[in-house]
Amino acid sequence: MAENLIEVRDLKQYFPISTGWFQTKPLKAVDGVTFHIRQGETLGLVGESGCGKTTVGRTMLHLYTPTAGEIIFEGKKLMTREDIRAYRKKAAMVFQDPYSSLNPRMTVADLIAEPLDIHRLYKSRQERREKVLELMAKVGLNGEQAGRYAHEFSGGQRQRIGIARALAMEPKFVVCDEPVSALDVSIQAQVINMFTDLQEQMGLTYLFIAHDLLVVRHICDRIAVMYLGKIVESGEADELYKNPMHPYTKSLISAVPLPDPKMARQKRRLMLKGDVPSPLNAPPGCPFCTRCPYATDICREKMPEMAEVSAGHFTACHHVDQAN
């Protein structure tokens, strides 16, 4: 069993929201999240829009300063500025939107070399150019395109530029924030396969944030399901897909389209009632209690603990037996 490369313990990220004259209220974007990712593994983080997936990824890279909790990388807790600076040389992020994450005034070569410039990881302009061309080749870009600008490329090519930039520091850990959601379906498969190839070549470890469960099942070893700032279920990808235990996970998986029309007609869709509560006014107990068909008084009063229902499969539900 590979060692944990990165661990997150009781991570919280609250944003103060103005509610009136000199008054603020915390928006609990991430509220007590705990998980680990082993060396060379891909952990998928899924959930509907607004559940806190992207905030988890950004907070893990200290793009947001955590409100509370611990981030442990290679067995060392990140505490000082020096710790974070050293960590950022080994961790990178691929952003969701390939249109807004690239500076339109910089050439492709300058975009990819930006991390090298910041950390001064070359001795000459020639060495810098060689590294840029090597990175472009790795992600399937032509070296002759190095002098062009981002607006001259398609969405898939722009995302490849973003991936090359993320790999410039030869990181060990990469946060992939919905990296294919803005791309055409035909391009998605190419980019996902490229992520898999790069992982094998460079020994990368991924946190793969997405809302497409088919994509996540294809690329991820394990999956964690988020709802309203909390993780409600986690486990091996195939096990969680075939045997979901939490009512929310069951609903998500029931919504995945099937390519076979006969199977699609036989499949029973689990429709949820109501809307997702606001993170500003989250329910005090289980975050899913306002929409759960099995909710009782204890669900509205107490947050359930994450319990192991089978080997490596965890869920947070007071009525897991009733739901299954």
N, C-alpha and C positions, 0 to 999 in steps of 0.2 A: 504494500500500500504506500503510495507516494505521500510525502510530507506535505503539510499545509503550507502553501506559499503565502497566503494572506488570510487573515481572520478579522471579522468584524464582530464586536461584542456590544450589545445594547446601544447601537448607534441611534442617535436622535438628531434631527435637524429641524429646528423651529424657526420660522420667520415672523418677526413682529409686524402685525398689520394694524394700521391706524383705525380706530373705531370712533374717534371723536376728538374733542378738545384735549390734547396732550395725553390721550389714552391709547394704549395698544393692547392687542390680544395675540397670543401665539398661534400661528398657523402650523399645525403639526404635520409637516410634509413626510417626515420619516420619524416613526415613534417606537423606538426600542427594537431595532432589527439586529439579529444575530445569525451569522453563517460563516462558512469557511470555503476556500477554494484550494484544492490540492495542486501541486506542481504538475503542469501539463494538461490540466483539466479545463473543460468549458462548463461554466455554470450559467444556465439560462434564468433570467429574471423576467417573469411575465406578469401581466395584469392589465386592466383597462386604463385608458388615458387618465392622468391625474392621480394615480395611486402612489406615486413617489419613486418610480423605478429610476428615472433619470437623475433625480436628486441623490439617490443612493450612490450612483456611479460618480457623480461630480464630487460628492462629499468624500468618497473613498480616495479621490485624487487630491483632496484639499483645495479644490476650486471653490468650495464653500468650507468655512471653518465649522467643524462639527459642534453642535450645541452640547452634546454629551456623548459618552461612549468611547470605545477604544478601537483603533485600527492597528493591527499587528502584522508587519511585513517581514518575512523570513525570520520569524521568532522574536523580532524586536518591535516594541511599541513606539509609535511615532509620537514624539513629545516636543522636541525642540525644532527650531528653524533649520538647523543643520541636518536633523533626521529627515525632515520633509524635502529638503533640497537634494539629498542623496537618493531618496525614494523616487523623486520625479525623474531621475536619470534611468530608473528601472521600470517606470510605469508610464503609460501613454493612453490617449483616448482618441477614438474615431467617432466624430460627431454625426448626428442624425442627418442634418441638412447639408448636402455638398454644395449648395448654392451660397449659403450665408457664412459657412465656416472657413472660406478661403478669401483672402484679401485680394480684391480685383485689381489692385495697383501693383501687385508683385508677380513676377514671372514664376512659372512652374518650378524652375531651379531654385529660386529664392524661397518659395513656399516650403519645398521639401527640405532645404538646408537650414531653415530657421532654427530648429533645435540645435543643430551643429554650431550655428553662429552664437547662440545664447551661451552654450557650454564650452565654446572654443575647442572643438574636437578635431581640428585639422591644422596642419603646419603650413600649408600653401594653398593658393587658389586652385592649383591643379588637383591636389588631393581632395579638395572640397567638390570639384566638378566630378571626379571619378566616383566619389561616394554617391552623389546625386544620380548619376547615370546607372550605377549598380542598383540603387533603390527603385528607380523607374523600371528597370528590366524585371525586377522581382515582382512587381505588380502589373506587368503586362503593358507598360507604356513605352513608346518609342523615344529613344534619346534625342532625336531631332526635334521633339516637341518641347524641350527644356526652356527655350527662349520665348514660348508663347504664354498667353494669359488665360486665367481660369475661364473667362466668359467664352472662349473659343472652343471649349470642350463640352461634350454631352454630360448628362448627370452621372452615368456610370463611370466615365473617365475622371470626372471631378472627384468622385468617391475614391477612386484608385489613387489620386493625388493625395487625398487626406490620409489614406492608409499608408502610403509611402512616407509621408511626414511623421506619422505615428511610429513607424519602424526605424526612423533615422537614428535613434539612440540605442538601437538593439535592445529593446525593453524585454523584461521577463513577464510583465503583466500588462494586458491591454483591456480597457473598458470599451466595448463596442455598443454605442448608444443607438439602437434601432438603425444600423448602418445600411439596411436595404429597403427600408419602408418608403423612401422617396424615389425608388428606382422602378423601372418597368419590370414586369414579371420575368421576361426573357433575360434581363441583365442580372436580376436577383440571384439566379442559379449560378452564374459565372462568379459573382462576388463571393457567395457563400462557399463555393468550391475553392476559391482562392484563399479564403480564411483558413480552411482546413489544410491546404497545402503549406501555407506559411507556418501554421502551428507545428506541422511535422518537421519542416526544415529548420525552424528556429527555436523549437521547444517552448512555444508561447503558452501562456495561461490566459484564458479569456473570462471576463464577465460579459455575457451576451444579453443585452436588454432588448426585448421585443414584445410585440403583442400578437404576432402570428405564430400560433402553436405548431403548425406544420414545419415552419422554418426552424423553430427551437428544437423540436424533436429530432430533426435531421442533423443538426450541428452540435447539440449539447449532450454532455454526459449526465448531468443532473439538472433538475429544474426546481426553482423556488417560485411560489405563487404569492404575489403581493395584493393586498386589498387595503385601501385607506391608510397607507403608511406602515402596515404591519405584514409580516410573512405569515400566511395561514396554512401553508403546506409546502413540503419539500421532499424530494426523493429522486431516485434514478429516473432518467427520462422515460424509458419504456414502461417501467413499473407505474409511474404517476399517470402516464397516458392511458394505460390499459386498466388501471385500478385506482381511479381518483377517490379519495375518502372525504374531502371537505365539500360541502354543498356548493360553494363558489367555484371550486375547481371542476366539479361535475358539470356545472352550467357552462363554464368556459369551453370545456372539451366537447360538450354536446353541440356547440355552435360552429365547430370546425367543419367546413364543407367536405363532402366525400366525392371522389371522382366517379364512383359507380352509381348510376341512377337508381338501381334497384335497392342497394344498401342505403342510399340517401333517403328513399321513401320509407324504409323500415325504421330508420333512426328516429328516436324520440327526442325532441328538442325540449330542454328544461328552461322555461322562460322565467326570468326574475321579475318580481313586481317592485314598483317604486324606483327611486333614483338613489344614486350614491350620495350619502350625507356629505356636507361640506367639512373639510379638514379643520375649519375654524370652530365647528360645533359637532365634533365627532362624538358618537354615543359612548357612555362611560364603560360599558362592558365589552363584549365582542364587537368589532367594527362592522361585522356582517349581520348583526341581529335585526336591523330594520328591514332586511330583504329576505331573511332566511325562513323557509317554511317550517323549520323545526325549532324556532326560537321560543324559549320560555323565560321566566323571570330571572333565572340565574345567568342567562346569556346577556340580559340587559344590565346586570349588576357587576359581573366579574369577567375579566378577560381570561379565556381558557389558556392553560399552559400547553406548550408544544410537547406532544407525547409521541413515542415511537410505536406505531401500529403494526409495523413489520420491519424486517431488517433494513435499516437505512431510510425508512419511509416515515416521515413525521407529519403530524397535523395538529392544528389547534382548534378543537371543537368539543363542546360539552356533550354533544349528542352524536358522536361519531358512529356509535352502534345503531342508533335509530335511523341515521341517514344512509346506512348501508345494509 
